[in-house]
Amino acid sequence: MTTRPHKIVRDPLWETIRLDATAVRIIDTPEFQRLRYIRQLGFTHLVYPGATHTRFDHALGVYHLTVTALARLRELGSAPPEAWEGEELVPYAALLHDIGHYAFSHALEELETDSVPARHEDVAERFFQSSGLRDALAPLGLTAPDRIHELISGTSEIPLRGLVSGSLDLDKMEYLRRDARFCGVPYGEVDTSRLLEGLQILRDPDTDRFEVGVHEKAIAALESLMFAKYQMFRNVYWHHAVRAATALYKRIVEDALRDGLVTPDELVGPTDEELLYQIGRRAFEDDGEVAERIAMRWLPALRRRKLPKRALELTGADLAGRQVEDWAVGDSPWKRAVEDDLASELGLEPGEVVIDFPAKPAMFQLDLLVERRDGMVQRLDMEGLEGLLDLPRVAQELYSTARVLRVFTFERREVSADSVLERITRPAGSV
């Protein structure tokens, strides 16, 4: 096998990204090139026109940060050889961490598990079975594809796994900075350089195992990452028009699956436009009512940005004292029944009312080691460390503030809060 030389990529965020020969082989595979055609932020470009960046450029950025972090940790020279076991796989796990993404990124993962094969981290395993990726990874050893997939899915025991999956994974630092840049908003600023400088390889005092942590001096930078995430979810990822477009797209795919226009397995592999084209072509050729709605109403509306309208919007304060039922958070048959009942009352077609209450329980996920100034190593989790990082104490309040329960209707209607709350909520604390 001929080894290709390294390449240099110019990037608007990190300027110069150097790719080694193995990274070049990976990038040249059809499986990785597919990421050029999957938008990083799904339908966010319908609100923020600059948000057309892709999973491809994001993956290059995560690879760059990972190589930088490993070089920084090597410079410290304080970790024993066993802490570096599997180091050679970590940059390529970073590069491949999004290889399994569905069209339009995360949207389809909100559907019921019966509708989609699995989370994108788990779907990645299918791509690792391809001859292209296996050949690209061959110089790393026969077990490299499986071990890299373990790093991506969060099941690896490699000490450096935290750089790929966990509270400190470099994916978060990269996407917050990149998403903010391309959306043209100031919310995603993270003190990335300070966080990278603060990385340490630490021994867990409870298990005696090594893992990636931070020095106490980098805690303020870690806090900046958490606030950036909160602001980006509140102002960008969960913007009402972004959620409206996502709701319409999910309804198109959901009904296409229910009507047999596509199968769950066919959701794995297509790019953004390939999936919409496939559904549209099959819906146009079918003579059923669902297919007609998709082909003649819903798909044209999505392409022309004729998005569902807000018929109701309830903030955390509006929901005080009420608990939204678990089945009403995702896309369940029970919620669909309530939505279609509302649609009938409002004179709309089945499927043309959507209740949307986005969830991200791990928004403020914290589980990492911190080296204190006196050399003591402590675990920082959602309980916080008094006097060092107290943000977890207000995490639930911030999370509640970011979430908004909305009812979207495909034609403009008004919906009373009581008619929704009595159907999908119960008094807080009741069983």
Secondary structure, 3 states (H helix, E strand, C coil): CCCCCCEEEEECCCEEEEECHHHHHHHCCHHHHHHHHCECCCCHHHCCCCCCCEHHHHHHHHHHHHHHHHHHHHHHCCCCHHHHCCHHHHHHHHHCCCCCCECCECHHHHECCCCCCCCHHHHHHHHHCCHHHHHHHHHHCCCHHHHHHHHHHCCCCCHHHHHCCCCCCHHHHHHHHHHHHHHCCCCCCCCHHHHHHHEEEEECCCCCCEEEEEEHHHHHHHHHHHHHHHHHHHHHHCCHHHHHHHHHHHHHHHHHHHCCCCCHHHHCCCCHHHHHHHHHHHHHHCCCHHHHHHHHHHHHHHHCCCCCEEEEEECCCCCCCEEECHHHCCECHHHHHHHHHHHHHCCCCCCCEEEECCCCCCCCCCCEEEECCCCCEEEECCCCECCCECCHHHHHHHHHHHCCEEEEECCCCCCCHHHHHHHHEEECCCC
